[in-house]
Amino acid sequence: MKKTFACALVVLSASVGGLGQAHAATNWSFLGTGTETGAGAAGNTLTYAGTGDGGQVTLSAWSNSKDNAATGAKYGYIESAYLGSYPGGLGVRNNDATTASGDASEAKSPGHTMDNASYNATTSSGNYTSGSKTADVGLRSDSILLDFGVGNLAKLSSVTIGWWKGDSDIFVLAYTGTGTPNFTTPSSSLGYADLLNNGWRVVRSDQSANYMDMGKGIQASTNSATYAAASVNNANVSARYWLVGALSSAFYSGADVTADNVKLAGVSAQVTRIPEPGNLALLVGALMSGVWLRRRSKG
């Protein structure tokens, strides 16, 4: 009887301890089509399985292409966009690509990349090169949200930029707040500059959000053999949600803030499975009950 009880305690203890165990590093490649939901429209998602034991990651597209209704200012607020799978990786088409009075070039190369193009009111098109023009009325920075799933904390270690043109500067943020990132709600009025006060944090030890010149392959190439991972997150932050975007004026004030056109080809991370509160409570309760029964039998 005592031997059986002892074995049960060992099994339960191992279960509780193992729930928070970190998996080996996992690589996710985004050069394929993935599993899509909401195909063909803004707000769609793509899900990819990793090569290691870290599970799946689901990605969605976002851009600050939403106008400020209160002030009439062009752009500034984040809204859902279309996430596309293209040769060279994942790109983003913001909502200007589909509106009748919008930017038709947003749906073409290099506009369908994750970019930070300004919008020119005179030509009704995006400026995908560098600098800004007199008639530019706002910067539209695209980003991709990575969700590693309920109960998973991913310590991102590298980002691979595939096809790129002009420049390849990006920002990387981790969500360490509670619940779901609030810019994902349709009624949200948040810009990129607001994120750091709403649960998001930088992941560089120097407290910068920016990573410059991340395109290690040949510019404007679909040859994946030239792509190379670039390190991120030397602060060793772990989070369920990560945001990777073309360099934003919210975090950088240099002249080349409209020159970046990149496609996301992959990421690497170490994923830790965190026990769900209900499961942990059941296991701890079982252990406590076992202790109580043993004491009672002795009494």
C-alpha positions, 0 to 999 in steps of 0.5 A: 500500500505504501509503495503504491502511494509513493509511486503515485506521488512520484508520478504526480510530482513529475507531472507538475514539474514537467508542465513548465519545462522548456522545449528545445529550440524550434524553427518555423519557416514561412516560405510555404502557404501554411494553413489559412483561415479567412482566405482572401480578406483582411484579418486572415491568419496563417498557421505553421508547424515548427521543425522542433517540438515547439508546436505551431505559430499563428500569424496575422497582419496589421498596419496603422492605416486606420484614420483618426475619425476624431481629428480627421488625421490620415492614418495613425491607428492600427487595424487588421490587414491582409497577410499574404504568402509570396515567393520570398516569405510573408508580406502585408497588404494594408486596407488601402490596397482594396479601397476604391480611393486607395493605393493600388500600388499597395497590392503590387511589388514591393507594396505587398511586402511588410513595408513602411511606405508613406502615402502620397495624396497627389499621386494616390500611391505609396512612396516605397523608396526613401525619404518623404514627399511634400504631399505625403499625408502619413506613414503606413507601417506594416507588421505581423503578429505571431501567436504561439498559442494558449499556455506557451511562452516563446523566447524568440531568438532569431528572425529571418528576412527573405525577399527585401528591397530598398532597406531591411530595418525592422522592429520587434516587440513582445507582449508581456501584458495580460490577456489578448493585445488590445490593438486587435479589437476593432474599436481600438484607437492605438498607434504603434507609439501607444503599444509600449504603454499597453503591455508591449515591451522592447526586447533589446538590452539597450532598450531599443525596439529597432533592428537594422539591416536584417536582410542577409540575403541578396536584395530582391531575391527569391533564392532561399539559399541566401537567407540567413537568420539574424539574432534578436531578443538579447534581453531573453524575454519570453511571451506568447505574442510577438510583433515584428514590423517594418521600422516605424516612425514611432520608434525611429526618426531617421530619414530612411523610415520609409525605405523598408520593404521586407518579407518574413521568411521564418523565426526561431524560438524556445517554447516553454509550456506553462501549466493552465491554472485548472490543470495545476490546481487538480494536480496539486489537489491530488497531491494534497489529498494523497498526503491527507489520506496517508496521515489518516491511515496512520492515525 
